[in-house]
């Protein structure tokens, strides 16, 4: 996830306010925008993604409490980072 999107979802809250040392520093969450090499619009399958999230009844979804526009921002686009190799698809 891009860091600005993570910051928006967390409301720039300090990680220590959510449980202390067990949590990472908020500044370390997400991926720097310039490191994201590919963004794929998956909005056409968003209902299937929500079905999959809801199928895990024993787990709480972090997306449920977000405003709908922010839910869409997180779930309707897959953001990827090329770690090694060549960008053979020319997506960067």
ABEGO torsion letter per residue (X at the ends): XBAAAAAAAAGGBBAAAAGEAABBBAAABEBBAAABABBBBAAAAAAAAAAAAAABAABBBAAAABBAAAAAAAAABBBBBBABEBBAAGAX
